[in-house]
């Protein structure tokens, strides 16, 4: 379904957009609406966001049902169906924030008996039990492996090959902002039909990280020698095989990191 919905407040219309909205049908009958929200950071107001998405979806059902009654159309499906939202959390720190509406509200004790709670269905991918991770068979399993590997260097990554490496790279970049993911080839070698496993992907990425760390250390060392007058900035730039302007930009960037 379209993930976009709208609501009116203070005589103005506002648009809100889910990450994913899927309608589950069986034999043409609507069974449920599933919403998925992807989170890379912890959001303490998430229960409020979810209830806003779900509330608009239920309001839409009320409107559709009312229109059918006015037209006296036969209703061939249940009048109302559940709206279920999952929050896929892809962060590297455990979600220790609010998971229920009552956790968000500043609530006086005398109000509590009259306020209905509303929970979010949070899936913390980095902390899924191993037996649940093994149930996934697609590249989604590789994504979870990557997340768990960041948390635990000794975690054993599934050796399956990636079916959609380019899409996975884009997702990893969206999560981490690390452009190095795009430099990893989609094939471990030219004879394997263009496939790469997540194990190989992570190994190559770590190797690039080590090389990047070595380069950073070399730049800082050269910059210190220039500062002490033991090298000219021209000599330092030539040692890094870059222009003087590029060397200055590197040292400035590292100083702010």
PyMOL commands that set and color helices and strands:
alter all, ss='L'
color gray80, all
select helices_A, chain A and resi 46-71+101-104+112-114+125-127+130-133+139-151+165-176+179-183+198-227+233-240+244-256
alter helices_A, ss='H'
color red, helices_A
select strands_A, chain A and resi 4-9+12-17+20-26+29-39+82-89+121-124
alter strands_A, ss='S'
color yellow, strands_A
deselect
rebuild
show_as cartoon
